[in-house]
Amino acid sequence: MKRKTTRQPPTISSRRALIPVRALDFVMYNTPDIRTTRTFYQQLFGFKPGEEWNDWWSEFHTEPLTFCLNGTKHERRPEWDWSGAACLALAVDDVPAAIAKCRKRGVKILIEPVETNVCWMAWIADPAGNRICLHSRKDGTAG
């Protein structure tokens, strides 16, 4: 009789990782004028709209890694009103569980887990203050 083996999801992390990372999911730039910035990327590079497309968050179809814009001037999510540096998103299996592990390690939590139409995400900071998004797409894809 053959044994049934359970296959682990692919990961880019070492086996010792506290929070295994499946892939890099997206890179985000902040912009005070999302419509003008979106138009720039559409006209200059021909990028097409992705899954989320509104006045405070816009994704482009740029597989395998999604490029997105965060509008820094919006009332819907004032806690996301960041300016400056880009943000890296890491694909994890379970965002709330990853945040719980971060909390136990004393990692700075910037934004608690949030559910959108297409994903779960939360933000943490590394020791230098760089933002990292822990991200999980509802369709199970990563990268």
MARBA-3410 file (N, C-alpha, C, O; in Angstrom, 1 decimal):
143
0.8,-1.2,0.0,0.0,0.0,0.0,0.9,1.2,0.0,1.8,1.3,0.8 ~ 0.5,2.2,-0.9,1.3,3.4,-1.0,0.9,4.4,0.2,-0.3,4.5,0.5 ~ 1.9,5.0,0.7,1.6,6.0,1.7,1.2,7.3,1.0,1.8,7.7,0.0 ~ 0.2,8.0,1.6,-0.1,9.3,1.1,0.8,10.3,1.7,0.9,10.4,2.9 ~ 1.4,11.1,0.9,2.3,12.2,1.4,1.6,13.5,1.2,0.9,13.8,0.2
1.8,14.4,2.2,1.2,15.7,2.1,2.3,16.6,1.6,3.4,16.6,2.1 ~ 2.0,17.3,0.6,3.0,18.2,-0.1,2.9,19.6,0.6,1.8,20.2,0.6 ~ 4.0,20.1,1.0,4.1,21.4,1.6,4.1,22.5,0.5,4.6,22.2,-0.6 ~ 3.4,23.6,0.7,3.5,24.7,-0.3,4.9,25.1,-0.6,5.7,25.1,0.3 ~ 5.2,25.5,-1.8,6.6,26.0,-2.1,6.9,27.2,-1.2,6.0,28.0,-0.8
8.2,27.3,-0.9,8.6,28.4,0.0,10.0,28.9,-0.5,10.8,28.2,-1.0 ~ 10.2,30.2,-0.2,11.6,30.8,-0.5,12.4,30.9,0.8,13.5,31.4,0.8 ~ 11.8,30.5,1.9,12.4,30.6,3.2,13.2,29.3,3.5,13.0,28.2,2.9 ~ 14.1,29.4,4.5,14.8,28.3,5.0,13.9,27.5,5.8,12.8,27.9,6.2 ~ 14.2,26.2,6.1,13.4,25.4,6.9,13.2,25.9,8.4,12.3,25.5,9.1
14.1,26.7,8.8,14.1,27.2,10.2,13.3,28.5,10.4,13.2,29.0,11.5 ~ 12.6,28.9,9.3,11.9,30.2,9.4,10.7,30.1,10.4,10.0,29.2,10.4 ~ 10.6,31.2,11.2,9.5,31.3,12.1,8.2,31.5,11.3,7.2,30.9,11.6 ~ 8.3,32.3,10.3,7.1,32.5,9.4,7.6,32.2,8.0,8.3,33.0,7.3 ~ 7.3,31.0,7.4,7.7,30.7,6.1,7.1,31.6,5.0,5.9,31.9,5.1
7.9,32.0,4.1,7.5,32.9,3.0,7.4,32.2,1.7,8.4,31.5,1.3 ~ 6.2,32.2,1.1,6.0,31.5,-0.2,6.6,32.2,-1.4,7.2,31.5,-2.2 ~ 6.6,33.5,-1.4,7.0,34.3,-2.5,7.0,35.8,-2.2,6.4,36.2,-1.2 ~ 7.6,36.6,-3.0,7.4,38.0,-2.9,6.1,38.3,-3.7,6.0,37.9,-4.9 ~ 5.2,39.0,-3.1,3.9,39.2,-3.7,3.7,40.5,-4.4,3.3,40.5,-5.6
4.2,41.6,-3.8,4.1,42.9,-4.5,5.1,43.9,-3.9,5.6,43.7,-2.8 ~ 5.3,44.9,-4.7,6.0,46.1,-4.3,5.1,47.3,-4.4,4.4,47.4,-5.4 ~ 5.1,48.1,-3.4,4.1,49.2,-3.4,4.9,50.6,-3.3,5.8,50.7,-2.5 ~ 4.5,51.5,-4.1,4.9,52.9,-4.0,3.8,53.7,-3.5,2.6,53.4,-3.7 ~ 4.1,54.8,-2.8,3.1,55.7,-2.2,3.1,56.9,-3.1,4.1,57.3,-3.7
1.9,57.5,-3.2,1.7,58.7,-4.1,0.6,59.6,-3.5,-0.4,59.1,-3.1 ~ 0.8,60.9,-3.5,-0.2,61.8,-3.0,-1.3,62.0,-4.1,-2.4,62.5,-3.8 ~ -1.0,61.7,-5.4,-1.9,61.8,-6.5,-2.0,60.5,-7.3,-1.3,60.4,-8.3 ~ -2.8,59.6,-6.8,-2.8,58.3,-7.4,-3.3,58.3,-8.8,-2.8,57.5,-9.6 ~ -4.2,59.1,-9.2,-4.7,59.1,-10.6,-3.6,59.5,-11.6,-3.4,58.9,-12.6
-2.8,60.6,-11.2,-1.8,61.0,-12.1,-0.7,60.0,-12.2,-0.1,59.7,-13.2 ~ -0.3,59.4,-11.0,0.7,58.4,-11.0,0.3,57.1,-11.8,1.1,56.5,-12.5 ~ -0.9,56.7,-11.6,-1.5,55.6,-12.4,-1.3,55.8,-13.9,-0.9,55.0,-14.6 ~ -1.8,57.0,-14.3,-1.7,57.4,-15.7,-0.3,57.3,-16.2,-0.1,56.9,-17.3 ~ 0.7,57.8,-15.4,2.1,57.8,-15.8,2.5,56.3,-16.2,3.0,56.1,-17.2
2.2,55.4,-15.3,2.6,54.0,-15.5,1.8,53.3,-16.7,2.4,52.5,-17.4 ~ 0.6,53.7,-16.8,-0.2,53.2,-17.9,0.3,53.7,-19.3,0.5,52.9,-20.2 ~ 0.5,55.0,-19.4,0.9,55.6,-20.6,2.4,55.3,-21.0,2.7,55.0,-22.2 ~ 3.3,55.4,-20.1,4.7,55.2,-20.4,5.1,53.7,-20.6,5.8,53.4,-21.5 ~ 4.5,52.9,-19.7,4.9,51.4,-19.8,3.8,50.5,-20.2,4.0,49.3,-20.5
2.6,51.0,-20.4,1.5,50.2,-20.9,0.9,49.2,-19.9,0.3,48.2,-20.2 ~ 1.2,49.5,-18.6,0.7,48.6,-17.5,-0.8,48.6,-17.5,-1.5,49.7,-17.6 ~ -1.4,47.4,-17.3,-2.9,47.3,-17.3,-3.4,47.1,-15.9,-2.6,46.6,-15.0 ~ -4.6,47.6,-15.6,-5.1,47.5,-14.2,-5.2,46.1,-13.8,-5.5,45.2,-14.5 ~ -5.0,45.9,-12.5,-5.0,44.6,-11.8,-6.3,44.4,-11.0,-7.3,45.0,-11.4
-6.3,43.6,-10.0,-7.4,43.2,-9.2,-8.1,44.4,-8.5,-9.3,44.6,-8.6 ~ -7.3,45.1,-7.7,-7.9,46.2,-6.9,-7.5,47.5,-7.7,-6.4,47.7,-8.1 ~ -8.5,48.4,-7.9,-8.3,49.6,-8.7,-9.3,50.6,-8.2,-10.5,50.7,-8.6 ~ -8.9,51.5,-7.3,-9.7,52.5,-6.7,-8.9,53.8,-6.4,-7.7,53.8,-6.8 ~ -9.4,54.7,-5.7,-8.7,56.0,-5.4,-7.7,55.9,-4.3,-7.1,56.9,-4.0
-7.6,54.8,-3.7,-6.6,54.7,-2.6,-5.7,53.5,-2.8,-4.6,53.5,-2.1 ~ -6.0,52.6,-3.6,-5.1,51.4,-3.9,-5.3,51.0,-5.3,-6.4,50.7,-5.7 ~ -4.2,50.8,-6.0,-4.3,50.4,-7.4,-3.2,49.4,-7.7,-2.0,49.6,-7.5 ~ -3.6,48.2,-8.3,-2.6,47.2,-8.6,-2.6,47.1,-10.2,-3.6,47.3,-10.9 ~ -1.4,46.8,-10.7,-1.2,46.6,-12.1,-0.9,45.1,-12.3,-0.3,44.4,-11.4
-1.3,44.6,-13.5,-1.0,43.2,-13.9,0.5,43.2,-14.4,0.8,43.6,-15.5 ~ 1.4,42.8,-13.5,2.8,42.9,-13.8,3.5,41.6,-13.3,4.5,41.6,-12.7 ~ 2.8,40.4,-13.6,3.3,39.1,-13.1,4.7,38.9,-13.5,5.2,39.4,-14.6 ~ 5.5,38.2,-12.7,5.0,37.4,-11.6,4.9,38.2,-10.3,4.3,37.7,-9.3 ~ 5.4,39.4,-10.2,5.3,40.3,-9.0,4.4,41.4,-9.3,4.5,42.1,-10.3
3.4,41.7,-8.4,2.5,42.7,-8.6,3.1,44.1,-8.2,3.7,44.2,-7.2 ~ 2.9,45.1,-9.0,3.3,46.5,-8.7,2.0,47.2,-8.3,1.0,47.2,-9.1 ~ 2.0,47.9,-7.2,0.8,48.6,-6.8,1.1,50.0,-6.3,2.3,50.3,-5.9 ~ 0.1,50.9,-6.3,0.2,52.2,-5.8,-0.7,52.4,-4.6,-1.8,51.9,-4.6 ~ -0.2,53.1,-3.6,-1.0,53.4,-2.4,-1.2,54.9,-2.4,-0.2,55.7,-2.3
-2.5,55.4,-2.6,-2.7,56.8,-2.5,-2.6,57.3,-1.1,-3.4,56.8,-0.2 ~ -1.7,58.2,-0.8,-1.5,58.7,0.5,-2.5,59.7,1.0,-2.5,60.2,2.2 ~ -3.4,60.1,0.1,-4.4,61.1,0.5,-5.8,60.5,0.3,-6.4,60.7,-0.7 ~ -6.2,59.8,1.3,-7.6,59.2,1.2,-8.2,59.1,2.6,-7.5,59.0,3.6 ~ -9.5,59.2,2.7,-10.1,59.2,4.0,-10.6,57.8,4.4,-10.8,57.6,5.6
-10.6,56.9,3.5,-11.1,55.6,3.8,-10.2,54.8,4.8,-10.7,54.1,5.6 ~ -8.9,55.0,4.6,-7.9,54.3,5.4,-6.9,55.2,5.9,-5.7,55.2,5.4 ~ -7.2,56.1,6.8,-6.2,57.1,7.2,-4.9,56.5,7.8,-3.9,57.2,7.7 ~ -5.0,55.3,8.4,-3.8,54.7,8.9,-2.8,54.3,7.8,-1.7,53.9,8.1 ~ -3.3,54.3,6.6,-2.4,53.9,5.5,-1.8,55.2,4.8,-1.1,55.1,3.8
-2.0,56.3,5.4,-1.5,57.6,4.8,0.0,57.7,5.1,0.4,58.5,5.9 ~ 0.8,56.9,4.3,2.2,56.9,4.4,2.8,57.7,3.2,2.2,57.7,2.1 ~ 3.9,58.3,3.5,4.6,58.9,2.3,6.0,58.3,2.4,6.5,57.8,3.5 ~ 6.7,58.4,1.3,8.1,58.0,1.4,8.4,56.6,0.8,7.9,56.3,-0.4 ~ 9.1,55.8,1.5,9.7,54.6,1.0,8.6,53.6,0.5,7.5,53.6,0.8
9.2,52.7,-0.3,8.4,51.6,-0.9,8.1,50.5,0.2,8.7,50.6,1.3 ~ 7.2,49.6,-0.1,6.9,48.5,0.8,7.0,47.2,0.1,6.6,47.1,-1.1 ~ 7.6,46.2,0.8,7.7,44.9,0.2,6.6,44.0,0.8,6.4,44.0,2.0 ~ 6.0,43.2,0.0,4.9,42.3,0.5,5.4,40.8,0.4,5.9,40.4,-0.6 ~ 5.3,40.1,1.5,5.7,38.7,1.6,4.5,37.8,1.7,3.6,38.0,2.5
4.4,36.8,0.8,3.3,35.9,0.8,3.4,34.9,1.9,4.4,34.2,1.9 ~ 2.5,34.9,2.8,2.5,33.9,3.9,1.2,33.1,3.9,0.2,33.6,3.2 ~ 1.1,32.0,4.5,-0.1,31.2,4.5,-1.2,31.8,5.3,-2.4,31.7,5.0 ~ -0.9,32.4,6.5,-1.9,32.8,7.4,-1.5,34.1,8.1,-0.6,34.1,9.0 ~ -2.1,35.2,7.6,-1.6,36.5,8.1,-1.9,36.7,9.6,-0.9,37.1,10.3
-3.1,36.4,10.2,-3.2,36.6,11.6,-2.3,35.7,12.4,-1.8,36.2,13.5 ~ -2.0,34.5,12.0,-1.0,33.6,12.7,0.4,34.2,12.7,1.1,34.2,13.6 ~ 0.7,34.8,11.5,2.1,35.4,11.4,2.2,36.6,12.3,3.2,36.8,12.9 ~ 1.1,37.4,12.4,1.1,38.6,13.3,1.3,38.1,14.7,2.0,38.8,15.5 ~ 0.6,37.1,15.1,0.7,36.5,16.4,2.2,36.1,16.8,2.7,36.4,17.8
2.8,35.5,15.8,4.3,35.2,16.0,5.1,36.4,16.1,6.0,36.4,16.9 ~ 4.8,37.4,15.3,5.6,38.7,15.3,5.4,39.3,16.7,6.4,39.8,17.3 ~ 4.2,39.3,17.2,3.9,40.0,18.5,4.7,39.3,19.6,5.2,39.9,20.5 ~ 4.7,37.9,19.6,5.5,37.2,20.6,7.0,37.5,20.5,7.7,37.5,21.6 ~ 7.5,37.9,19.4,8.9,38.2,19.2,9.2,39.7,19.4,10.3,40.2,19.3
8.1,40.5,19.7,8.3,41.9,20.0,8.5,42.8,18.7,9.0,43.9,18.7 ~ 8.1,42.2,17.5,8.2,42.9,16.3,7.1,44.0,16.3,6.0,43.8,16.7 ~ 7.5,45.2,15.8,6.5,46.3,15.8,5.5,46.1,14.7,5.7,45.9,13.5 ~ 4.2,46.1,15.2,3.1,45.9,14.3,2.6,47.3,13.9,2.2,48.1,14.7 ~ 2.6,47.6,12.6,2.1,48.9,12.1,0.6,48.9,11.8,-0.1,49.8,12.2
0.1,47.8,11.2,-1.3,47.7,10.9,-1.7,46.3,11.1,-1.1,45.3,10.6 ~ -2.7,46.1,12.0,-3.2,44.7,12.3,-3.8,44.1,11.0,-4.1,44.8,10.0 ~ -4.1,42.8,11.0,-4.6,42.2,9.8,-5.9,42.8,9.3,-6.8,43.2,10.1 ~ -5.9,43.0,8.0,-7.1,43.7,7.3,-7.5,42.7,6.2,-6.6,42.2,5.5 ~ -8.8,42.6,6.0,-9.3,41.8,4.9,-9.8,42.7,3.8,-10.5,43.7,4.0
-9.3,42.4,2.5,-9.8,43.2,1.4,-10.7,42.2,0.5,-10.9,41.1,0.9 ~ -11.1,42.7,-0.7,-11.8,41.8,-1.6,-11.0,40.6,-2.1,-11.5,39.6,-2.4 ~ -9.6,40.8,-2.2,-8.8,39.8,-2.8,-7.8,39.2,-1.8,-7.1,38.2,-2.2 ~ -7.6,39.7,-0.6,-6.5,39.2,0.2,-6.7,39.6,1.7,-7.7,40.2,2.1 ~ -5.8,39.0,2.5,-5.6,39.4,3.9,-4.2,40.1,3.9,-3.3,39.6,3.2
-4.0,41.1,4.7,-2.7,41.7,4.8,-2.6,42.5,6.1,-3.5,42.9,6.8 ~ -1.3,42.6,6.6,-1.0,43.3,7.8,0.4,43.9,7.6,1.2,43.4,6.8 ~ 0.8,45.0,8.3,2.1,45.6,8.1,2.9,45.5,9.4,2.4,45.7,10.5 ~ 4.2,45.2,9.3,5.1,45.2,10.4,6.3,46.1,10.0,6.4,46.5,8.8 ~ 7.2,46.4,10.9,8.4,47.1,10.6,9.6,46.3,11.0,9.6,45.6,12.0
10.6,46.4,10.2,11.9,45.8,10.5,12.6,46.7,11.5,12.2,47.8,11.8 ~ 13.8,46.3,12.1,14.5,47.2,13.0,14.8,48.6,12.5,15.0,49.5,13.3 ~ 15.0,48.7,11.2,15.3,50.0,10.6,14.1,50.9,10.3,14.2,52.0,9.8 ~ 12.9,50.3,10.6,11.7,51.0,10.3,11.1,50.8,8.9,10.1,51.4,8.5 ~ 11.7,49.9,8.1,11.2,49.6,6.8,9.9,48.8,6.9,9.8,47.9,7.8
8.9,49.2,6.1,7.6,48.5,6.1,7.6,47.2,5.4,8.2,47.1,4.3 ~ 7.0,46.2,6.0,6.9,44.9,5.4,5.4,44.5,5.5,4.8,44.5,6.6 ~ 4.8,44.1,4.4,3.4,43.7,4.4,3.5,42.1,4.4,4.1,41.5,3.6 ~ 2.7,41.6,5.4,2.5,40.1,5.4,1.2,39.9,4.6,0.2,40.5,5.0 ~ 1.2,39.1,3.6,0.1,39.1,2.6,-0.3,37.7,2.2,0.5,36.8,2.1
-1.6,37.5,2.1,-2.2,36.2,1.7,-3.3,36.4,0.7,-4.4,36.9,1.1 ~ -3.2,36.0,-0.5,-4.3,36.1,-1.5,-5.3,35.1,-1.2,-5.0,33.9,-0.9 ~ -6.6,35.5,-1.4,-7.7,34.5,-1.2,-7.7,33.4,-2.2,-8.2,32.3,-1.9 ~ -7.2,33.6,-3.4,-7.2,32.6,-4.4,-6.0,31.6,-4.2,-5.9,30.6,-5.0 ~ -5.2,31.8,-3.2,-4.1,30.9,-2.9,-2.8,31.1,-3.7,-1.9,30.4,-3.4
-2.8,32.0,-4.6,-1.6,32.2,-5.4,-0.6,33.1,-4.6,-1.0,33.7,-3.7 ~ 0.6,33.0,-5.1,1.7,33.8,-4.5,2.7,34.2,-5.6,2.8,33.5,-6.6 ~ 3.3,35.3,-5.4,4.3,35.7,-6.3,3.8,36.6,-7.4,4.6,37.0,-8.3
END
